[in-house]
Amino acid sequence: MLSKTKIKYIRSLEQKKYRKAEGVFVAEGPKVVGDLLETMDARLIVATDQWFSANGASLKGDCERIEVSENDLRKVSLLQHPQQVLGLFPQQNQPTAPPAHQLSLALDGVQDPGNLGTIIRIADWFGINRIYCSNDTADVYNPKVVQATMGSLARVDIMYTDLTELASSLPADYPVYGTLLDGDSIYKQQLTDYGLIIMGNEGNGISPELRPKINHKLLIPNFPDGRKTADSLNVAIATAITCAEFRRRY
């Protein structure tokens, strides 16, 4: 039975302070919950009989199960249109050191939950399994971010850290890329098959303190050169273009 106390508890997790205190996050829908269950055990599953009939065998550990009607699921869901299942999953603690011979992303102050979720999905698509976020980047466990990842959160490690300190800890010859307006065209630069790719804030770009750590400045040029155009690209779009160019080379 879905008690009033349980409803209040789950709905409180929409706020970061309660997610942090409890060490859990909310995921909803068969796709997102299903992908997460492949990599971690749920603490709680609230779902319809239809979902349990098809997926109940995939639940492991001490997962609490609550079967509900679609009407009761609406009472606890954080979505406008609930989708059969809601799960609570443990937040993950990830390692800090970038892999020596892989590409990683770093997000400097990305604020929009939709952008963050889309970037995680982009990283998953291009086989980049680690993203470093500045401490002022949106919370990866925000329900809007979780849903926007469409399950990719299950396959991409997210770490919040001081990006300036992270970049400073890297060897002097470690490739650190950044998208900047004073960079050179990404299509003409020599790229490596490993390194750290920094993407900046939606309005301000990469922060001044982090820019000196970049040893490869990238520019995504507009076409044709010199034509009046938009001031900038959406950060998720820019990330997709950048990742695609790296993968096209390697």
C-alpha positions as CSV (number, residue, x, y, z in Angstrom):
1,M,0.0,0.0,0.0
2,L,1.2,3.5,-0.8
3,S,0.9,5.4,2.5
4,K,0.7,9.1,2.9
5,T,4.1,9.0,4.6
6,K,5.6,7.3,1.7
7,I,4.1,9.7,-0.8
8,K,5.4,12.6,1.2
9,Y,8.9,11.1,1.4
10,I,9.1,10.4,-2.3
11,R,7.8,13.8,-3.3
12,S,10.3,15.4,-1.0
13,L,13.1,14.0,-3.1
14,E,12.3,16.6,-5.8
15,Q,14.4,18.9,-3.6
16,K,18.2,18.6,-3.7
17,K,18.6,18.9,0.1
18,Y,16.5,15.8,0.8
19,R,18.1,13.8,-2.0
20,K,21.5,14.6,-0.6
21,A,20.4,13.7,3.0
22,E,18.9,10.4,1.9
23,G,21.6,9.5,-0.7
24,V,19.0,8.5,-3.3
25,F,17.3,9.8,-6.4
26,V,14.1,9.3,-8.3
27,A,13.8,7.7,-11.8
28,E,10.6,7.1,-13.7
29,G,9.4,5.2,-16.7
30,P,10.2,1.7,-18.1
31,K,13.2,2.9,-20.2
32,V,15.0,4.9,-17.5
33,V,14.2,2.5,-14.6
34,G,15.0,-0.6,-16.7
35,D,18.5,0.8,-17.8
36,L,19.3,1.7,-14.2
37,L,18.3,-1.8,-12.9
38,E,21.0,-3.3,-15.2
39,T,23.8,-1.5,-13.3
40,M,22.4,-1.0,-9.7
41,D,19.9,-2.2,-7.3
42,A,16.8,-0.1,-6.5
43,R,15.9,0.8,-3.0
44,L,12.2,1.1,-3.8
45,I,10.0,0.3,-6.8
46,V,6.5,1.7,-7.0
47,A,4.8,0.3,-10.1
48,T,1.6,-1.0,-11.7
49,D,0.8,-4.7,-11.9
50,Q,1.6,-4.6,-15.6
51,W,5.1,-3.5,-14.9
52,F,5.7,-6.0,-12.1
53,S,4.4,-8.8,-14.3
54,A,6.9,-8.0,-17.0
55,N,9.9,-6.9,-14.9
56,G,9.5,-8.1,-11.3
57,A,12.1,-10.8,-11.8
58,S,14.8,-8.2,-12.5
59,L,14.6,-6.8,-9.0
60,K,17.4,-7.9,-6.6
61,G,18.6,-7.3,-3.1
62,D,16.3,-5.8,-0.5
63,C,14.3,-3.7,-2.8
64,E,11.0,-2.6,-1.4
65,R,8.1,-3.2,-3.8
66,I,4.8,-1.3,-3.8
67,E,2.1,-2.3,-6.4
68,V,-0.2,0.6,-7.2
69,S,-2.9,1.6,-9.6
70,E,-2.2,4.2,-12.3
71,N,-4.3,6.7,-10.2
72,D,-2.1,6.1,-7.1
73,L,1.1,6.3,-9.2
74,R,0.0,9.9,-10.2
75,K,0.0,10.8,-6.5
76,V,3.7,10.1,-6.1
77,S,5.0,10.7,-9.6
78,L,7.1,13.8,-10.3
79,L,6.2,13.7,-14.0
80,Q,3.2,15.3,-15.7
81,H,2.4,11.9,-17.3
82,P,3.5,8.9,-15.1
83,Q,4.7,5.8,-16.9
84,Q,4.0,2.6,-15.1
85,V,7.0,2.7,-12.7
86,L,8.9,4.9,-10.3
87,G,12.1,3.8,-8.6
88,L,14.5,5.1,-5.9
89,F,18.1,4.4,-6.6
90,P,21.3,5.1,-4.6
91,Q,23.5,8.0,-5.6
92,Q,26.9,6.9,-6.8
93,N,30.4,8.0,-5.6
94,Q,32.7,8.1,-8.6
95,P,36.6,8.2,-8.9
96,T,38.3,11.5,-9.6
97,A,41.3,10.8,-11.8
98,P,40.6,11.0,-15.6
99,P,41.3,7.8,-17.4
100,A,44.8,7.9,-19.0
101,H,43.8,6.9,-22.5
102,Q,40.2,7.8,-22.9
103,L,38.2,10.9,-23.6
104,S,36.3,12.6,-20.7
105,L,34.0,15.6,-20.6
106,A,34.1,18.4,-18.1
107,L,31.1,20.7,-17.6
108,D,31.9,24.2,-16.2
109,G,28.7,25.7,-14.7
110,V,26.1,24.1,-17.0
111,Q,22.9,25.2,-15.4
112,D,20.0,23.9,-17.4
113,P,18.8,20.4,-16.3
114,G,17.7,19.6,-19.8
115,N,21.1,20.5,-21.2
116,L,22.9,18.4,-18.6
117,G,20.7,15.4,-19.2
118,T,21.1,15.7,-22.9
119,I,24.9,15.9,-22.6
120,I,25.0,12.7,-20.5
121,R,23.0,11.1,-23.3
122,I,25.4,12.4,-25.9
123,A,28.4,11.1,-23.9
124,D,26.8,7.7,-23.8
125,W,26.2,7.7,-27.5
126,F,29.8,8.6,-28.3
127,G,31.3,6.1,-25.8
128,I,32.5,8.7,-23.3
129,N,31.8,7.2,-19.9
130,R,33.0,9.9,-17.5
131,I,31.9,13.5,-17.0
132,Y,33.4,15.9,-14.5
133,C,31.1,18.7,-13.3
134,S,32.0,21.9,-11.5
135,N,30.3,22.2,-8.2
136,D,28.0,24.9,-9.6
137,T,26.7,22.7,-12.4
138,A,23.1,21.5,-12.2
139,D,22.5,18.5,-9.9
140,V,22.7,15.3,-11.9
141,Y,20.1,13.7,-9.6
142,N,17.5,16.4,-10.3
143,P,14.5,14.5,-11.7
144,K,14.5,16.6,-14.9
145,V,18.1,15.6,-15.5
146,V,17.5,11.9,-14.8
147,Q,14.6,11.8,-17.2
148,A,16.5,13.8,-19.9
149,T,19.3,11.2,-19.9
150,M,16.8,8.5,-21.1
151,G,18.7,5.9,-19.2
152,S,22.2,6.9,-20.1
153,L,22.9,7.8,-16.5
154,A,23.3,4.1,-15.9
155,R,26.4,4.0,-18.2
156,V,28.1,7.4,-17.6
157,D,30.0,8.2,-14.4
158,I,29.4,11.7,-13.1
159,M,31.8,13.4,-10.6
160,Y,31.5,16.8,-9.0
161,T,34.8,18.5,-8.3
162,D,36.8,21.7,-8.6
163,L,37.7,21.6,-12.3
164,T,40.6,24.0,-11.9
165,E,42.2,21.8,-9.4
166,L,41.4,18.7,-11.6
167,A,43.1,20.3,-14.6
168,S,46.1,21.4,-12.6
169,S,46.6,17.9,-11.3
170,L,47.0,16.5,-14.9
171,P,50.4,16.0,-16.5
172,A,51.7,19.1,-18.4
173,D,51.3,17.3,-21.8
174,Y,47.8,15.9,-21.1
175,P,45.4,17.2,-23.8
176,V,42.9,19.7,-22.3
177,Y,40.5,20.9,-24.9
178,G,38.0,23.8,-24.5
179,T,35.5,25.5,-26.8
180,L,36.3,29.2,-27.0
181,L,35.5,32.0,-29.4
182,D,39.3,32.7,-29.8
183,G,40.0,29.1,-30.6
184,D,41.0,27.5,-33.9
185,S,38.5,25.6,-36.1
186,I,38.0,22.1,-34.7
187,Y,37.9,20.9,-38.3
188,K,41.5,22.0,-38.9
189,Q,43.1,21.1,-35.6
190,Q,44.9,17.9,-34.8
191,L,42.9,16.0,-32.2
192,T,43.9,13.1,-29.9
193,D,42.0,10.0,-29.0
194,Y,42.2,10.8,-25.3
195,G,42.0,13.9,-23.1
196,L,39.6,16.2,-21.3
197,I,37.1,18.2,-23.2
198,I,35.7,21.3,-21.3
199,M,32.3,22.8,-22.1
200,G,31.2,26.0,-20.5
201,N,28.2,27.7,-19.0
202,E,25.3,28.5,-21.3
203,G,25.7,32.3,-21.0
204,N,29.3,32.9,-20.0
205,G,31.3,30.0,-21.4
206,I,34.3,28.6,-19.7
207,S,35.2,30.5,-16.5
208,P,38.3,32.8,-16.5
209,E,40.1,30.8,-13.9
210,L,39.8,27.6,-15.9
211,R,40.7,29.0,-19.3
212,P,44.5,29.1,-18.7
213,K,44.4,25.3,-18.1
214,I,43.3,24.7,-21.7
215,N,46.2,23.8,-24.0
216,H,44.0,23.2,-27.1
217,K,41.5,25.9,-27.9
218,L,38.6,24.8,-30.2
219,L,36.2,26.8,-32.2
220,I,33.1,25.5,-33.9
221,P,32.9,27.9,-36.9
222,N,29.8,29.2,-38.4
223,F,29.2,29.0,-42.2
224,P,29.9,30.8,-44.3
225,D,32.7,32.7,-42.4
226,G,31.8,36.3,-41.7
227,R,28.1,36.0,-42.1
228,K,25.9,37.5,-39.3
229,T,24.5,34.7,-37.3
230,A,23.5,33.5,-33.8
231,D,25.6,34.6,-30.9
232,S,26.4,31.1,-29.8
233,L,25.4,27.4,-30.0
234,N,23.4,25.7,-27.3
235,V,25.9,23.9,-25.0
236,A,24.4,20.4,-25.6
237,I,24.5,21.0,-29.4
238,A,28.1,22.2,-29.2
239,T,29.0,19.1,-27.1
240,A,27.4,16.8,-29.7
241,I,29.3,18.5,-32.6
242,T,32.6,18.3,-30.6
243,C,32.2,14.7,-29.6
244,A,31.2,13.7,-33.1
245,E,34.4,15.3,-34.6
246,F,36.6,13.5,-32.1
247,R,35.0,10.2,-32.9
248,R,35.1,10.8,-36.6
249,R,38.9,11.0,-36.3
250,Y,39.3,7.9,-34.1
